[in-house]
Amino acid sequence: MSPTRTSDVLVVGGGIVGLATAWRAARRGLATTVVDPEPGGGAAQVAAGMLAAVTELHYGEETLLGLNLASARRYPDFAAELTELTGHDLGYRRCGTLAVALDADDRAHLRELHALQQRSGLDAQWLSGRECRRLEPMLAPGVRGGLRVDGDHQIDPRRLAAALVTACERSGVTVHRGWAERLLVAGGRAGGVLTSDGTEWGAGQVVLAGGSLSGRLAGVPAEVLPPVRPVKGQVVRLAMPDRARPLLSRTVRALVRGSHVYLVPRDSGELVIGATSEEMGWDTTVTAGGVYELLRDAHELVPGITELPLTETRAGLRPCSPDNAPLLGPTELEGLLLATGHGRNGVLLTPVTGDALADALTTGELPEAARPFSPRRFGATVLTEQPA
Ligand SMILES: Cc1cc2nc3c(=O)[nH]c(=O)nc-3n(C[C@H](O)[C@H](O)[C@H](O)COP(=O)(O)OP(=O)(O)OC[C@H]3O[C@@H](n4cnc5c(N)ncnc54)[C@H](O)[C@@H]3O)c2cc1C
């Protein structure tokens, strides 16, 4: 076995959540290591990057709304700081979102969402079908109405991930390309990990940020293993060749006969169409049926997409928790913290997560806004000793 290397904080998982956590921890003066075979990979390579606190509102998720809004408010400063440090353009666009309906049922559903948004004090404006098409002329004539939400923005998650890798490196984070095979626990506290090359990485605190794999790290006592599961999402990418006149000027999303579809136009000319939502374990196969449904629904919304070159199809895994909210901060196992379970909002929640974890790592406490998301809400009980 190789000799032990030590740091204050070791982050298992270099997706956007783990990287943001490591960057923010390093900025607070903590010696930080990230372990991941492919830092900057993960779900961000597939995600659309909608920063959609308002249009993603669901019944029963009002607490999550508070965290989503807190993160959305942080985005301008977070993105500016990241760009200044790394020189990376993040594709951060404050272009707004239009959520539309194509038939009476979908319109009724959207009206209900609007009522919920209004009760929650959110800014969303109801538009007629004609007003929707005035904003986005390429929308199908059948659009029956919609919601204009100027506060829901977008970022390019691939660029965000690449920038976070650079930010970590520039902030002195040690990035180790390898798998964490096992959490090391001694004397009733987490003390590091053993990596696939046989190295022991000791650490004062360990943050488990392994996305949909977070519940599978060996050595984590069963009582604190996060209840996170993968939810597969397939996505199609098209190219809008004429960048001067993009097909759409803002994100357009819709319910089409009950299934969700969105089209996210980037400044780069890329048009992202997503996404399916499938409980298929860790399978990331792109299927004909998935691609067909996305293109069929997107075509009903914006018929002109069929003219565009298809450049990529891909599937990724959302790390989902039982209540669709993340698990943040200290666990019942001393020295082990979680930053996982961000589900469909992980890109949006990256800034607030990085800061909340940095607070918890330096003070032992989560900030007020993050407290409802403690892993302890899932009722961890007394810990039993794990075999080494
Ligand atoms: C199709 C799709 C569309 C999406 N659209 C949006 C959107 O529009 N807006 C939004 O906000 N969010 C969106 N999301 C969600 C968002 O992408 C995720 O919530 C977020 O990327 C999760 O980041 P993460 O770092 O927690 O996990 P991941 O991206 O899964 O990264 C986890 C990392 O941990 C590493 N890892 C795991 N176990 C170990 C181990 N034992 N040792 C070392 N490394 C390990 C993995 O290699 C991986 O790199 C979407 C997701 C999908 C799939």
The ligand as a Gaussian input file, in Angstrom:
#p B3LYP/6-31G(d) Opt

LIG

0 1
 C      -30.577000      14.950000     -19.098000
 C      -30.269000      15.852000     -17.948000
 C      -30.653000      17.181000     -17.995000
 C      -30.401000      18.035000     -16.931000
 N      -30.764000      19.342000     -17.032000
 C      -30.523000      20.182000     -15.993000
 C      -30.868000      21.550000     -16.085000
 O      -31.357000      22.014000     -17.124000
 N      -30.666000      22.351000     -14.995000
 C      -30.117000      21.869000     -13.829000
 O      -29.967000      22.634000     -12.887000
 N      -29.738000      20.570000     -13.740000
 C      -29.939000      19.723000     -14.773000
 N      -29.581000      18.404000     -14.687000
 C      -29.076000      17.897000     -13.399000
 C      -27.596000      18.137000     -13.187000
 O      -26.882000      17.842000     -14.355000
 C      -27.106000      17.254000     -12.043000
 O      -27.934000      17.418000     -10.898000
 C      -25.676000      17.611000     -11.642000
 O      -24.848000      17.627000     -12.767000
 C      -25.173000      16.612000     -10.617000
 O      -23.839000      16.907000     -10.356000
 P      -22.995000      16.047000      -9.310000
 O      -21.633000      16.622000      -9.300000
 O      -23.747000      15.958000      -8.032000
 O      -23.026000      14.561000      -9.875000
 P      -22.385000      13.940000     -11.188000
 O      -22.430000      14.862000     -12.311000
 O      -23.027000      12.610000     -11.345000
 O      -20.861000      13.757000     -10.808000
 C      -20.472000      12.827000      -9.857000
 C      -19.014000      12.520000     -10.075000
 O      -18.594000      11.671000      -9.026000
 C      -17.684000      10.733000      -9.538000
 N      -17.685000       9.590000      -8.613000
 C      -18.737000       8.864000      -8.170000
 N      -18.325000       7.913000      -7.319000
 C      -16.966000       8.061000      -7.209000
 C      -15.963000       7.368000      -6.495000
 N      -16.246000       6.323000      -5.695000
 N      -14.676000       7.772000      -6.639000
 C      -14.369000       8.816000      -7.442000
 N      -15.288000       9.508000      -8.145000
 C      -16.568000       9.136000      -8.030000
 C      -18.197000      10.424000     -10.944000
 O      -17.122000       9.983000     -11.746000
 C      -18.720000      11.788000     -11.378000
 O      -17.747000      12.521000     -12.107000
 C      -29.765000      17.534000     -15.758000
 C      -29.337000      16.214000     -15.716000
 C      -29.581000      15.380000     -16.798000
 C      -29.091000      13.965000     -16.746000

